[in-house]
Amino acid sequence: MKTKAAVVYETGKPIVIEELTLDKPREGEVLIRYTHAGLCHSDVHIAHGDLEARLPMVLGHEGAGIIEEVGPGVTRVKVGDHVVCSFIPNCGTCRYCANGQQSICDMGATILDGYLPGERFPITGPQGEYGAMCMLGTFSQYGVIHQNSCVKVDDDLPLEKAVLVGCGVPTGWGAAVNTAEVKAGETVVIMGIGGIGINAVQGAALAGAKNVIAIDPLANKREKAMELGATHAFESAELAMETITNLTRGQMADSAILTPGLMTSEIVSDGFNAVGKGGKVVLTGLNKLEETNIQLPGSVLTLYRKELRGSLFGDCNPTVDIPRILGLYQSGDLKLDEIITRTYTLDEVNEGYDDLLNGKNVRGVVVHEH
């Protein structure tokens, strides 16, 4: 069948909207009709070449939709199911899944190559075989994906909101709740209030943090943070330091969650300096894989027993945490509607990313037309 999709052919060039050919689902695979896709910064990292991926690649790794067809051996979902896609698949049986660490499932090894198990490329076009970002490629009307990337959700959940729980919400929420292990009464600093950071704010507030300090240079982002659980907001770490010191009587923050668009050594240092003894610094934002962006005084790390932690997918287990987080949305404890700034058609995807890079959006969503 044919599908219209947003493709990166060459880094640094605009994303191209192209009609491609999609194969039928095979063993363990499903055909999904994508209804919505989230505009996440990681797609920009591919388009700009910060993350080296195999090109051409259909972009989009935050998605929701309806299962149209299933291949042989599919047991997780059936035709008609509403699903949220997990940007890291979860096989359930590798060492990490079995250990309750689904976010580092071995199946995630090929997310930047974009093929399904067996080096299979269901998408073909003018330049041969096309990868799909995170084995999903949600900026396409249809996709053939592995059942291990699907999480069934309630039929009555609005997919235009639930789509965010495929990447941005669990990544930010989990960075606070799981990786930083925020507890009631603590002081938490969140640096960078985009689609990930705003959910770290919500996660920290929901976990009972007494002080949630949001740091972002843009006034619209600070305003949104204050609306969704932050107690204080500053435009730079430098300006926040006095308040952090005073609020904690000099003990500094219990954790700093770093969610910038591009991780730099300066941001890591700011986070390190914002936490006190036994403090945790959580790295969620990305940069080039070979970029050295952690340069810190090791003796201070040791003497103050500070910790640096990498957080992927918020250390969530998608099969459990996607429904759990959606349950919090259904009960009104977690806001999704309020973090969607604007919707776009697939043809407007470049405009959507310009808006993201210009700081206009907390989160943009592509609404697929069929």
Number of C-alpha atoms within 10 A of each C-alpha: 9 14 16 19 25 26 27 24 18 16 19 12 10 15 21 16 19 16 17 19 19 18 14 16 19 18 13 18 22 27 23 30 22 29 23 30 32 30 30 25 22 20 22 22 19 22 24 16 15 19 19 15 20 19 22 21 28 31 28 27 27 28 32 32 28 21 23 17 17 25 18 11 11 16 11 14 18 17 13 13 19 27 25 28 33 28 27 29 28 28 19 18 12 15 14 16 18 13 11 14 17 28 24 22 22 18 21 19 13 19 21 19 21 27 25 22 14 6 11 13 21 20 24 17 14 10 9 10 17 27 31 32 29 29 32 32 30 33 33 29 24 27 28 28 27 27 24 22 26 30 24 20 18 14 12 7 14 12 23 21 20 26 27 31 27 27 26 27 30 29 27 34 30 28 35 34 23 17 25 26 14 24 18 13 13 18 24 31 31 30 29 28 29 28 28 30 33 31 29 38 32 24 26 34 27 19 18 16 23 17 22 27 28 33 28 22 16 16 13 14 24 23 16 20 30 17 12 18 22 27 16 18 25 19 17 16 23 11 12 18 17 12 15 24 16 11 15 15 9 12 16 23 29 25 30 31 30 31 27 24 23 17 21 17 14 12 20 23 16 18 25 24 19 25 25 20 17 16 25 26 28 25 23 24 22 20 18 14 9 8 12 11 16 14 11 13 10 10 9 13 16 12 10 14 13 20 17 18 14 14 24 21 25 28 24 24 21 29 18 11 17 24 18 13 20 23 15 13 17 13 10 10 14 21 19 20 12 13 21 18 12 14 19 19 16 23 18 13 22 16 13 24 20 13 16 21 13 10 17 18 22 24 26 24 26 25 18 21 11 10
